[in-house]
Amino acid sequence: MATATEEHVVQERMKESEHELHPLQDTWTYYLFIYKGNDKWDESIIKVATFGTIEHFWSVMYNTAPPSRTPNGTDIFMFRSDIEPKWEHPRNENGGRWLVPLTPDSPIDR
């Protein structure tokens, strides 16, 4: 059985870790692509946030509209912050993409 002192030390360490940030290996930028038909491709990209820690990532995810509340045809991009979300960017030369097609009745965030 733990002593009162040991329990106090454990609780203090838990409090400290609540404020500890967990950095990601890279800084990432979250974009939305909402194409309206007559806009240039570049004008349809909306930079939502840039984050470099797990905590900031979840803060962004919890504070942005879920996929079900974005306009139909919206794409979500997640790129390292030093890479532009364009096929023409040199670091995307041999890149690919991961698609998750959703229908209006998809239960993705419900």
C-alpha positions as CSV (number, residue, x, y, z in Angstrom):
1,M,0.0,0.0,0.0
2,A,1.3,3.5,-0.9
3,T,2.0,5.9,1.8
4,A,0.5,9.4,2.0
5,T,3.8,10.9,0.9
6,E,4.0,8.6,-2.2
7,E,0.5,9.4,-3.2
8,H,1.2,13.1,-2.9
9,V,4.3,12.7,-5.2
10,V,2.2,10.8,-7.7
11,Q,-0.5,13.4,-7.7
12,E,2.0,16.2,-8.1
13,R,3.6,14.5,-11.1
14,M,0.1,14.0,-12.6
15,K,-0.6,17.7,-12.2
16,E,2.7,18.6,-13.9
17,S,2.0,16.3,-16.8
18,E,-1.4,17.9,-17.4
19,H,0.4,21.0,-18.5
20,E,3.2,19.2,-20.5
21,L,3.0,19.7,-24.2
22,H,3.8,16.8,-26.5
23,P,5.5,18.1,-29.6
24,L,5.0,16.5,-33.0
25,Q,8.0,15.6,-35.2
26,D,6.9,18.3,-37.7
27,T,4.6,21.3,-37.7
28,W,1.5,20.8,-39.7
29,T,-1.1,23.0,-41.4
30,Y,-4.8,22.2,-41.7
31,Y,-6.6,23.5,-44.8
32,L,-10.1,23.4,-46.2
33,F,-10.6,23.4,-49.9
34,I,-14.1,24.8,-50.9
35,Y,-14.4,25.0,-54.6
36,K,-17.1,27.4,-55.8
37,G,-16.9,26.7,-59.5
38,N,-15.6,30.0,-60.8
39,D,-12.7,30.6,-58.3
40,K,-9.1,30.0,-59.1
41,W,-7.8,26.8,-57.4
42,D,-5.6,28.9,-55.1
43,E,-8.5,31.1,-54.0
44,S,-10.5,28.1,-52.8
45,I,-7.9,27.1,-50.2
46,I,-8.6,28.3,-46.6
47,K,-5.7,27.9,-44.1
48,V,-7.5,27.0,-40.9
49,A,-4.6,26.4,-38.4
50,T,-1.0,25.4,-38.0
51,F,0.0,23.2,-35.0
52,G,3.1,21.5,-33.7
53,T,1.8,19.7,-30.6
54,I,-0.7,16.9,-29.9
55,E,-2.6,19.3,-27.6
56,H,-2.9,22.0,-30.3
57,F,-4.0,19.5,-32.9
58,W,-6.9,18.4,-30.7
59,S,-7.7,22.0,-29.8
60,V,-8.0,22.7,-33.6
61,M,-10.1,19.5,-34.2
62,Y,-12.5,20.3,-31.3
63,N,-12.9,23.9,-32.3
64,T,-13.6,23.6,-36.1
65,A,-16.7,22.5,-37.8
66,P,-17.1,18.8,-38.2
67,P,-17.2,17.3,-41.7
68,S,-21.0,17.0,-41.6
69,R,-21.2,20.8,-41.3
70,T,-19.0,21.7,-44.2
71,P,-20.4,22.4,-47.6
72,N,-20.7,19.3,-50.0
73,G,-17.5,18.9,-52.0
74,T,-15.2,20.3,-49.3
75,D,-11.8,18.7,-49.1
76,I,-9.7,18.6,-46.0
77,F,-5.9,18.9,-46.4
78,M,-3.2,18.2,-43.8
79,F,0.3,19.2,-44.9
80,R,3.6,19.7,-43.2
81,S,3.8,23.5,-42.7
82,D,6.7,24.0,-45.1
83,I,4.9,22.3,-48.0
84,E,2.2,24.1,-50.0
85,P,-1.0,22.1,-50.7
86,K,-0.3,22.0,-54.4
87,W,0.8,19.2,-56.7
88,E,3.4,21.6,-58.2
89,H,5.3,21.9,-54.9
90,P,8.6,20.0,-55.3
91,R,8.0,18.0,-52.1
92,N,4.8,16.7,-53.6
93,E,6.4,15.5,-56.8
94,N,6.0,11.8,-56.0
95,G,3.2,12.2,-53.5
96,G,-0.3,10.8,-53.4
97,R,-3.5,11.3,-51.5
98,W,-5.7,9.5,-49.2
99,L,-9.4,9.9,-49.9
100,V,-12.4,9.2,-47.7
101,P,-15.5,9.8,-49.8
102,L,-18.5,10.7,-47.7
103,T,-22.2,11.0,-48.5
104,P,-24.5,13.5,-46.8
105,D,-25.9,10.7,-44.6
106,S,-22.4,9.3,-43.5
107,P,-22.2,9.0,-39.7
108,I,-18.6,10.3,-39.7
109,D,-18.9,12.7,-36.8
110,R,-22.3,11.9,-35.3
